[in-house]
Amino acid sequence: MNLQQHIDKRLFHVIGQQARDMKVDVYAVGGMVRDILLQRSNKDLDFVTVGDGTALAEKCALELKVKKVAIFKNYGTASFHYRGNDVEFVGARKESYKPESRNPDVVPGTLEDDQLRRDFTINAMAISLQKDNWGDLIDPFNGWSDLKRGIIKTPTNPDITFSDDPLRMMRAVRFAAQLNFTIDEDCLKAIERNASRLAIISQERITTELNKIILSKKPSIGFKLLLDTKLLHQFFPEMVQLHGVKKRDGFAHKDNFYHTLEVLDNVAESSPDLWLRWAAILHDIAKPPTQRFEPKVGWTFHGHEDLGARMVPKIFERLKLPLDTSMKFVQKMVQLHLRPIALTKSEISDAALRRLLFDAGDDIDSLMILCKADITSKNELKVKKYLKNYEHVLEKLQAVEEKDRIRNFQPPVSGEVIMKTFGVGPCAHVGKIKNAIKDAILDGLILNDEEQALAFMHKVAAELGLQAAS
Protein backbone atom coordinates (compact mmCIF):
# COMPACT_ATOMS: atom_id res chain seq x y z
CA MET A 1 0.00 0.00 0.00
CA ASN A 2 1.24 3.48 -0.86
CA LEU A 3 0.14 6.50 1.21
CA GLN A 4 1.89 9.20 -0.81
CA GLN A 5 -1.28 11.31 -1.11
CA HIS A 6 -1.45 11.58 2.70
CA ILE A 7 2.16 12.74 3.21
CA ASP A 8 2.70 15.02 0.21
CA LYS A 9 3.47 18.01 2.40
CA ARG A 10 6.43 20.37 2.80
CA LEU A 11 7.32 18.98 6.24
CA PHE A 12 7.64 15.41 4.96
CA HIS A 13 9.63 16.45 1.88
CA VAL A 14 12.06 18.51 3.97
CA ILE A 15 12.59 15.59 6.38
CA GLY A 16 13.11 13.15 3.48
CA GLN A 17 15.57 15.46 1.71
CA GLN A 18 17.61 16.21 4.84
CA ALA A 19 17.83 12.48 5.61
CA ARG A 20 19.10 11.83 2.07
CA ASP A 21 21.71 14.55 2.49
CA MET A 22 22.84 12.82 5.71
CA LYS A 23 22.72 9.44 3.92
CA VAL A 24 20.32 7.93 6.48
CA ASP A 25 16.85 6.41 6.14
CA VAL A 26 13.85 8.03 7.79
CA TYR A 27 10.26 6.87 8.36
CA ALA A 28 7.00 8.30 9.67
CA VAL A 29 5.89 5.95 12.46
CA GLY A 30 3.43 5.15 15.21
CA GLY A 31 0.15 6.85 15.97
CA MET A 32 0.46 9.21 13.02
CA VAL A 33 0.40 6.27 10.58
CA ARG A 34 -2.49 4.65 12.43
CA ASP A 35 -4.51 7.86 12.30
CA ILE A 36 -3.75 8.47 8.62
CA LEU A 37 -5.26 5.05 7.88
CA LEU A 38 -8.23 5.80 10.16
CA GLN A 39 -8.60 9.25 8.57
CA ARG A 40 -8.29 10.87 12.00
CA SER A 41 -6.38 14.07 12.72
CA ASN A 42 -3.17 13.79 14.72
CA LYS A 43 -0.90 16.65 15.74
CA ASP A 44 1.81 14.36 17.18
CA LEU A 45 4.13 13.50 14.27
CA ASP A 46 6.85 10.94 15.03
CA PHE A 47 9.80 10.09 12.79
CA VAL A 48 12.39 7.35 13.17
CA THR A 49 15.77 7.49 11.48
CA VAL A 50 18.25 4.67 11.23
CA GLY A 51 20.93 7.00 12.48
CA ASP A 52 21.18 10.16 14.61
CA GLY A 53 17.65 11.43 15.24
CA THR A 54 18.75 14.59 17.07
CA ALA A 55 21.09 15.66 14.24
CA LEU A 56 18.30 15.16 11.69
CA ALA A 57 15.91 17.21 13.85
CA GLU A 58 18.35 20.12 13.98
CA LYS A 59 18.93 20.10 10.20
CA CYS A 60 15.19 19.97 9.50
CA ALA A 61 14.48 22.77 11.97
CA LEU A 62 17.10 24.95 10.27
CA GLU A 63 15.54 24.33 6.84
CA LEU A 64 12.02 24.98 8.17
CA LYS A 65 13.18 28.13 10.01
CA VAL A 66 12.15 26.68 13.39
CA LYS A 67 14.10 28.50 16.10
CA LYS A 68 13.77 26.17 19.09
CA VAL A 69 14.61 22.45 19.18
CA ALA A 70 14.26 20.48 22.42
CA ILE A 71 16.93 17.78 22.66
CA PHE A 72 16.81 14.94 25.21
CA LYS A 73 20.24 13.31 25.04
CA ASN A 74 19.43 10.57 27.56
CA TYR A 75 16.67 9.28 25.30
CA GLY A 76 18.24 10.20 21.97
CA THR A 77 15.17 12.22 20.98
CA ALA A 78 14.55 15.75 19.72
CA SER A 79 11.36 17.67 19.01
CA PHE A 80 10.05 20.99 17.81
CA HIS A 81 6.73 22.69 17.04
CA TYR A 82 5.84 23.36 13.42
CA ARG A 83 2.53 24.82 12.20
CA GLY A 84 0.54 23.48 15.14
CA ASN A 85 2.21 20.06 15.12
CA ASP A 86 4.51 18.46 17.69
CA VAL A 87 7.28 16.91 15.58
CA GLU A 88 9.56 14.35 17.26
CA PHE A 89 12.64 12.53 15.96
CA VAL A 90 14.34 9.47 17.40
CA GLY A 91 17.01 7.07 16.23
CA ALA A 92 15.84 3.48 15.60
CA ARG A 93 16.62 1.42 18.68
CA LYS A 94 16.41 -1.85 20.53
CA GLU A 95 15.19 -1.94 24.12
CA SER A 96 15.71 -4.29 27.06
CA TYR A 97 14.07 -4.00 30.48
CA LYS A 98 14.87 -4.77 34.10
CA PRO A 99 11.96 -6.23 36.16
CA GLU A 100 11.86 -3.33 38.62
CA SER A 101 11.71 -0.51 36.08
CA ARG A 102 9.82 0.55 32.96
CA ASN A 103 12.84 2.59 31.80
CA PRO A 104 14.63 0.47 29.19
CA ASP A 105 18.27 0.04 28.35
CA VAL A 106 18.55 1.33 24.80
CA VAL A 107 20.99 0.54 21.97
CA PRO A 108 20.84 1.56 18.29
CA GLY A 109 18.85 -0.81 16.08
CA THR A 110 17.13 -1.33 12.76
CA LEU A 111 13.70 -0.11 11.70
CA GLU A 112 12.26 -3.56 12.46
CA ASP A 113 13.87 -3.49 15.92
CA ASP A 114 12.15 -0.16 16.48
CA GLN A 115 8.79 -1.45 15.25
CA LEU A 116 9.11 -4.57 17.41
CA ARG A 117 9.58 -2.48 20.58
CA ARG A 118 6.27 -0.64 20.04
CA ASP A 119 3.21 -1.40 22.11
CA PHE A 120 0.63 -2.60 19.55
CA THR A 121 0.59 -3.72 15.95
CA ILE A 122 -1.65 -0.78 15.02
CA ASN A 123 1.07 1.54 16.33
CA ALA A 124 3.99 -0.40 14.78
CA MET A 125 3.46 0.61 11.16
CA ALA A 126 5.79 2.97 9.29
CA ILE A 127 5.71 5.01 6.09
CA SER A 128 8.90 5.26 4.06
CA LEU A 129 10.24 8.72 3.22
CA GLN A 130 13.02 7.30 1.02
CA LYS A 131 13.08 8.49 -2.59
CA ASP A 132 12.83 5.02 -4.16
CA ASN A 133 9.76 3.88 -2.14
CA TRP A 134 8.25 7.18 -1.00
CA GLY A 135 4.92 6.63 0.78
CA ASP A 136 5.14 2.83 1.04
CA LEU A 137 3.54 1.29 4.14
CA ILE A 138 5.95 -0.92 6.06
CA ASP A 139 3.87 -3.27 8.17
CA PRO A 140 5.77 -6.36 9.42
CA PHE A 141 3.19 -7.28 12.10
CA ASN A 142 -0.03 -6.91 10.05
CA GLY A 143 -1.12 -3.75 11.85
CA TRP A 144 -3.25 -2.62 8.90
CA SER A 145 -5.20 -5.89 9.05
CA ASP A 146 -5.72 -5.47 12.82
CA LEU A 147 -6.78 -1.87 12.26
CA LYS A 148 -9.43 -2.90 9.73
CA ARG A 149 -10.70 -5.62 12.10
CA GLY A 150 -10.67 -3.30 15.12
CA ILE A 151 -8.23 -5.47 17.09
CA ILE A 152 -5.60 -4.39 19.62
CA LYS A 153 -2.73 -6.87 19.93
CA THR A 154 0.99 -6.71 20.63
CA PRO A 155 3.74 -7.22 18.01
CA THR A 156 5.35 -9.86 20.24
CA ASN A 157 4.51 -12.02 23.28
CA PRO A 158 2.01 -9.88 25.27
CA ASP A 159 3.38 -11.10 28.62
CA ILE A 160 6.78 -9.68 27.66
CA THR A 161 5.28 -6.49 26.25
CA PHE A 162 3.21 -5.78 29.38
CA SER A 163 5.76 -6.92 31.92
CA ASP A 164 8.46 -4.77 30.29
CA ASP A 165 6.30 -1.64 30.36
CA PRO A 166 3.10 -2.12 32.40
CA LEU A 167 1.73 1.26 31.33
CA ARG A 168 1.02 -0.42 27.97
CA MET A 169 -1.83 -2.27 29.68
CA MET A 170 -3.53 1.03 30.46
CA ARG A 171 -2.82 2.17 26.91
CA ALA A 172 -4.48 -0.98 25.53
CA VAL A 173 -7.64 -0.14 27.44
CA ARG A 174 -7.41 3.51 26.42
CA PHE A 175 -7.18 2.66 22.70
CA ALA A 176 -10.06 0.20 23.06
CA ALA A 177 -12.17 2.99 24.60
CA GLN A 178 -11.11 5.73 22.19
CA LEU A 179 -11.40 3.65 19.01
CA ASN A 180 -14.13 1.25 20.18
CA PHE A 181 -11.77 -1.64 19.37
CA THR A 182 -11.56 -5.13 20.87
CA ILE A 183 -8.48 -6.24 22.79
CA ASP A 184 -7.11 -9.55 21.49
CA GLU A 185 -8.02 -12.45 23.81
CA ASP A 186 -4.37 -13.42 24.46
CA CYS A 187 -3.61 -9.79 25.32
CA LEU A 188 -6.58 -9.60 27.70
CA LYS A 189 -5.40 -12.67 29.57
CA ALA A 190 -1.86 -11.30 29.69
CA ILE A 191 -3.11 -8.00 31.12
CA GLU A 192 -4.88 -9.84 33.93
CA ARG A 193 -1.77 -11.95 34.61
CA ASN A 194 0.42 -8.84 34.74
CA ALA A 195 -2.00 -6.38 36.38
CA SER A 196 0.02 -6.23 39.61
CA ARG A 197 3.03 -5.00 37.60
CA LEU A 198 1.25 -1.64 37.42
CA ALA A 199 2.82 -1.02 40.85
CA ILE A 200 6.08 0.09 39.22
CA ILE A 201 4.31 2.85 37.26
CA SER A 202 3.93 6.31 38.77
CA GLN A 203 0.37 7.27 39.68
CA GLU A 204 0.67 10.39 37.54
CA ARG A 205 1.17 8.28 34.39
CA ILE A 206 -1.65 5.91 35.32
CA THR A 207 -4.00 8.83 35.90
CA THR A 208 -3.04 10.46 32.60
CA GLU A 209 -4.21 7.31 30.79
CA LEU A 210 -7.28 7.06 33.02
CA ASN A 211 -8.33 10.61 32.17
CA LYS A 212 -8.00 9.83 28.46
CA ILE A 213 -10.33 6.86 28.98
CA ILE A 214 -12.78 9.09 30.85
CA LEU A 215 -12.69 11.63 28.00
CA SER A 216 -13.48 9.01 25.35
CA LYS A 217 -16.87 9.02 23.62
CA LYS A 218 -18.16 6.06 25.67
CA PRO A 219 -16.01 5.75 28.83
CA SER A 220 -17.83 2.63 30.07
CA ILE A 221 -15.98 0.56 27.45
CA GLY A 222 -12.68 1.34 29.18
CA PHE A 223 -13.95 0.93 32.75
CA LYS A 224 -15.46 -2.49 32.05
CA LEU A 225 -12.08 -3.61 30.69
CA LEU A 226 -10.26 -2.10 33.68
CA LEU A 227 -12.53 -4.08 36.01
CA ASP A 228 -12.38 -7.35 34.06
CA THR A 229 -8.58 -7.30 33.77
CA LYS A 230 -8.10 -6.35 37.46
CA LEU A 231 -6.26 -3.17 36.50
CA LEU A 232 -8.84 -1.07 38.33
CA HIS A 233 -8.13 -3.05 41.50
CA GLN A 234 -4.55 -1.78 41.49
CA PHE A 235 -5.33 1.92 41.88
CA PHE A 236 -9.06 2.52 42.44
CA PRO A 237 -10.39 0.03 45.04
CA GLU A 238 -13.31 2.29 46.01
CA MET A 239 -14.76 1.97 42.52
CA VAL A 240 -14.24 -1.81 42.49
CA GLN A 241 -16.24 -2.02 45.72
CA LEU A 242 -19.27 -0.61 43.88
CA HIS A 243 -19.40 -3.86 41.87
CA GLY A 244 -21.80 -6.60 42.87
CA VAL A 245 -25.34 -7.10 44.16
CA LYS A 246 -26.42 -8.18 47.64
CA LYS A 247 -29.72 -10.01 48.14
CA ARG A 248 -31.65 -10.51 51.35
CA ASP A 249 -35.25 -11.40 52.21
CA GLY A 250 -36.27 -10.95 48.59
CA PHE A 251 -34.66 -7.49 48.34
CA ALA A 252 -31.77 -6.71 45.98
CA HIS A 253 -30.13 -3.42 45.05
CA LYS A 254 -28.78 -2.50 41.62
CA ASP A 255 -25.12 -3.07 40.77
CA ASN A 256 -23.75 0.36 41.59
CA PHE A 257 -20.64 -0.13 39.43
CA TYR A 258 -22.66 -0.59 36.25
CA HIS A 259 -25.12 2.12 37.34
CA THR A 260 -22.15 4.49 37.71
CA LEU A 261 -21.00 3.63 34.19
CA GLU A 262 -24.49 4.35 32.82
CA VAL A 263 -24.43 7.75 34.52
CA LEU A 264 -20.91 8.41 33.20
CA ASP A 265 -21.92 7.56 29.63
CA ASN A 266 -25.02 9.74 29.95
CA VAL A 267 -22.91 12.69 31.14
CA ALA A 268 -20.41 12.05 28.32
CA GLU A 269 -23.24 12.42 25.80
CA SER A 270 -24.08 15.86 27.20
CA SER A 271 -20.74 17.33 28.26
CA PRO A 272 -17.04 17.11 27.34
CA ASP A 273 -16.07 18.38 30.82
CA LEU A 274 -13.56 16.01 32.47
CA TRP A 275 -14.51 17.10 35.99
CA LEU A 276 -18.24 16.65 35.49
CA ARG A 277 -17.41 13.14 34.27
CA TRP A 278 -15.37 12.62 37.44
CA ALA A 279 -18.42 13.75 39.43
CA ALA A 280 -20.42 11.04 37.66
CA ILE A 281 -17.77 8.46 38.61
CA LEU A 282 -17.79 9.52 42.26
CA HIS A 283 -21.43 10.45 42.83
CA ASP A 284 -22.24 7.09 44.48
CA ILE A 285 -18.72 6.20 45.63
CA ALA A 286 -19.81 6.05 49.31
CA LYS A 287 -22.66 3.60 48.77
CA PRO A 288 -20.66 0.53 49.91
CA PRO A 289 -19.71 1.96 53.34
CA THR A 290 -23.20 3.38 53.91
CA GLN A 291 -25.09 0.27 52.80
CA ARG A 292 -27.57 -1.03 55.38
CA PHE A 293 -30.44 -3.50 55.29
CA GLU A 294 -33.74 -2.47 56.86
CA PRO A 295 -36.41 -5.18 57.30
CA LYS A 296 -39.50 -4.60 55.14
CA VAL A 297 -37.71 -1.66 53.50
CA GLY A 298 -34.70 -3.20 51.81
CA TRP A 299 -31.22 -1.83 51.14
CA THR A 300 -30.50 1.79 52.05
CA PHE A 301 -27.54 4.10 51.50
CA HIS A 302 -28.43 6.99 53.81
CA GLY A 303 -25.88 9.80 53.84
CA HIS A 304 -23.81 8.47 50.93
CA GLU A 305 -23.76 11.93 49.38
CA ASP A 306 -22.20 13.47 52.54
CA LEU A 307 -19.63 10.71 53.04
CA GLY A 308 -18.91 10.67 49.30
CA ALA A 309 -18.14 14.39 49.35
CA ARG A 310 -15.72 13.81 52.24
CA MET A 311 -14.05 10.99 50.31
CA VAL A 312 -13.39 13.11 47.20
CA PRO A 313 -10.26 14.97 48.44
CA LYS A 314 -8.60 11.73 49.61
CA ILE A 315 -9.29 9.98 46.30
CA PHE A 316 -8.04 12.99 44.32
CA GLU A 317 -4.88 13.16 46.41
CA ARG A 318 -4.11 9.45 46.00
CA LEU A 319 -4.79 9.50 42.24
CA LYS A 320 -2.65 12.64 41.86
CA LEU A 321 -5.56 14.65 40.55
CA PRO A 322 -5.48 18.43 41.15
CA LEU A 323 -6.48 19.54 44.64
CA ASP A 324 -7.84 22.86 43.41
CA THR A 325 -11.12 24.26 42.13
CA SER A 326 -11.60 21.12 40.01
CA MET A 327 -11.66 18.97 43.13
CA LYS A 328 -13.97 21.44 44.90
CA PHE A 329 -16.35 21.31 41.93
CA VAL A 330 -16.47 17.48 41.99
CA GLN A 331 -16.98 17.54 45.75
CA LYS A 332 -19.90 19.97 45.38
CA MET A 333 -21.51 17.83 42.66
CA VAL A 334 -21.26 14.70 44.83
CA GLN A 335 -22.66 16.55 47.84
CA LEU A 336 -25.64 17.98 45.94
CA HIS A 337 -26.45 15.23 43.45
CA LEU A 338 -29.57 13.99 45.31
CA ARG A 339 -31.13 17.42 45.80
CA PRO A 340 -32.68 17.96 42.33
CA ILE A 341 -33.81 14.33 42.13
CA ALA A 342 -35.62 14.73 45.44
CA LEU A 343 -37.40 17.77 44.01
CA THR A 344 -38.77 15.71 41.10
CA LYS A 345 -40.59 13.41 43.52
CA SER A 346 -42.65 15.98 45.40
CA GLU A 347 -44.29 19.36 45.19
CA ILE A 348 -41.59 21.98 44.78
CA SER A 349 -41.47 24.97 47.09
CA ASP A 350 -39.77 28.17 46.02
CA ALA A 351 -37.74 28.03 49.22
CA ALA A 352 -36.27 24.64 48.26
CA LEU A 353 -35.43 25.95 44.80
CA ARG A 354 -33.83 29.10 46.21
CA ARG A 355 -31.65 27.01 48.55
CA LEU A 356 -30.58 24.75 45.68
CA LEU A 357 -29.69 27.76 43.54
CA PHE A 358 -27.76 29.32 46.41
CA ASP A 359 -25.81 26.13 47.21
CA ALA A 360 -25.03 25.24 43.58
CA GLY A 361 -24.26 28.78 42.37
CA ASP A 362 -22.79 28.91 38.88
CA ASP A 363 -22.56 25.11 38.85
CA ILE A 364 -26.34 24.60 38.81
CA ASP A 365 -26.36 23.74 35.08
CA SER A 366 -23.66 21.09 35.56
CA LEU A 367 -25.53 19.69 38.55
CA MET A 368 -28.70 19.36 36.51
CA ILE A 369 -26.81 17.51 33.74
CA LEU A 370 -25.48 15.07 36.36
CA CYS A 371 -28.89 14.58 37.94
CA LYS A 372 -30.61 13.96 34.63
CA ALA A 373 -27.85 11.44 33.80
CA ASP A 374 -28.55 9.70 37.12
CA ILE A 375 -32.01 8.61 35.96
CA THR A 376 -31.15 5.06 34.81
CA SER A 377 -34.13 2.93 35.84
CA LYS A 378 -35.01 -0.02 33.60
CA ASN A 379 -38.66 0.97 34.10
CA GLU A 380 -39.41 3.16 31.07
CA LEU A 381 -42.56 4.63 32.61
CA LYS A 382 -40.64 5.64 35.72
CA VAL A 383 -37.88 7.22 33.63
CA LYS A 384 -40.44 9.10 31.53
CA LYS A 385 -42.12 10.40 34.69
CA TYR A 386 -38.84 11.51 36.27
CA LEU A 387 -37.69 13.23 33.08
CA LYS A 388 -40.99 15.10 32.85
CA ASN A 389 -40.65 16.18 36.49
CA TYR A 390 -37.03 17.09 35.86
CA GLU A 391 -38.05 19.48 33.07
CA HIS A 392 -40.59 20.99 35.48
CA VAL A 393 -37.82 21.56 38.03
CA LEU A 394 -35.68 23.26 35.36
CA GLU A 395 -38.55 25.60 34.46
CA LYS A 396 -39.18 26.45 38.12
CA LEU A 397 -35.45 27.06 38.75
CA GLN A 398 -35.33 29.50 35.86
CA ALA A 399 -38.45 31.33 37.08
CA VAL A 400 -37.17 31.63 40.67
CA GLU A 401 -33.75 32.82 39.48
CA GLU A 402 -35.27 35.50 37.28
CA LYS A 403 -37.51 36.66 40.14
CA ASP A 404 -35.19 36.44 43.14
CA ARG A 405 -31.65 36.66 41.69
CA ILE A 406 -30.44 33.98 44.09
CA ARG A 407 -27.61 32.34 42.15
CA ASN A 408 -24.37 33.42 43.85
CA PHE A 409 -26.19 36.18 45.69
CA GLN A 410 -24.56 37.99 48.61
CA PRO A 411 -26.95 39.17 51.36
CA PRO A 412 -27.57 42.89 50.80
CA VAL A 413 -26.34 43.71 54.33
CA SER A 414 -22.64 43.09 54.97
CA GLY A 415 -20.89 42.30 58.23
CA GLU A 416 -19.28 45.73 58.14
CA VAL A 417 -22.72 47.40 58.03
CA ILE A 418 -23.92 45.29 60.99
CA MET A 419 -20.84 46.14 63.09
CA LYS A 420 -21.08 49.86 62.30
CA THR A 421 -24.84 49.97 62.96
CA PHE A 422 -24.59 48.36 66.40
CA GLY A 423 -21.13 49.56 67.42
CA VAL A 424 -19.60 46.09 67.79
CA GLY A 425 -16.52 44.36 66.50
CA PRO A 426 -16.30 40.91 64.89
CA CYS A 427 -18.31 38.53 67.07
CA ALA A 428 -20.80 35.65 67.03
CA HIS A 429 -23.78 38.05 66.93
CA VAL A 430 -22.63 39.46 63.58
CA GLY A 431 -22.52 35.98 62.07
CA LYS A 432 -25.94 35.10 63.49
CA ILE A 433 -27.50 38.25 62.01
CA LYS A 434 -25.93 37.64 58.60
CA ASN A 435 -27.12 34.02 58.53
CA ALA A 436 -30.62 35.02 59.68
CA ILE A 437 -30.86 37.53 56.80
CA LYS A 438 -29.62 34.93 54.30
CA ASP A 439 -32.08 32.30 55.56
CA ALA A 440 -34.96 34.77 55.52
CA ILE A 441 -34.30 35.57 51.87
CA LEU A 442 -33.91 31.91 50.90
CA ASP A 443 -37.06 30.98 52.79
CA GLY A 444 -39.00 33.78 51.11
CA LEU A 445 -39.72 35.70 54.34
CA ILE A 446 -38.17 38.83 52.84
CA LEU A 447 -37.08 39.84 49.34
CA ASN A 448 -33.47 39.99 48.22
CA ASP A 449 -33.66 43.72 48.82
CA GLU A 450 -31.53 46.10 50.92
CA GLU A 451 -34.47 47.94 52.56
CA GLN A 452 -36.19 44.74 53.70
CA ALA A 453 -32.85 43.21 54.76
CA LEU A 454 -32.01 46.24 56.94
CA ALA A 455 -35.40 46.11 58.65
CA PHE A 456 -34.94 42.38 59.29
CA MET A 457 -31.43 43.06 60.63
CA HIS A 458 -32.84 45.40 63.31
CA LYS A 459 -35.47 42.82 64.28
CA VAL A 460 -32.91 40.01 64.74
CA ALA A 461 -30.48 42.32 66.56
CA ALA A 462 -33.19 43.29 69.03
CA GLU A 463 -33.89 39.62 69.75
CA LEU A 464 -30.14 39.23 70.47
CA GLY A 465 -30.18 42.24 72.82
CA LEU A 466 -28.25 44.60 70.51
CA GLN A 467 -29.16 48.25 70.13
CA ALA A 468 -28.19 50.62 67.34
CA ALA A 469 -25.20 52.82 68.17
CA SER A 470 -26.08 56.46 68.64
Buried (B, 14 or more C-beta within 10 A) or exposed (E): EEBEEBBEEEBBEBBBBBBBEBEBBBBBBBBBBBBBBBEEEBEEBBBBBBBBBBBBBBBBBEBBEBEEBEBEEEBBBBBBBBEEBEBBBBBBBBBEBEEEEBEBEBEBBEBBBBBBBBBBBBBBBBBBBBEEEBBBBBBBBBBBEBBEEEBBBBBBEBBEBBBBBBBBBBBBBBBBBBBEBBBBEEBBBBBBBBBEBBEBBEBEBBBBBBBBBBBBEBBBBBBBBBBBBBBBBBBBEBBBBBBEEEEEEEBEBBBBBBBBBBBBBBBBEBBEBBBBBBBBBBBBBBBBBBBEEEEEEBBBBEEBBBBBBEBBBEBBEBBBBEEEEBBBBBBBBBBBBBBBBEBBEEEBEBBBBBBBBBBBEEBBEBBBBBBBBBBBEEEEEEEEBBEEBBEEBBEBBEEBBEEBBBBEBEBBBEEEBBBEBBEBEEEEBBEBBBEBBBEBBBBEEBBBEEEBBBEBBBEBBEEEEBEEEE
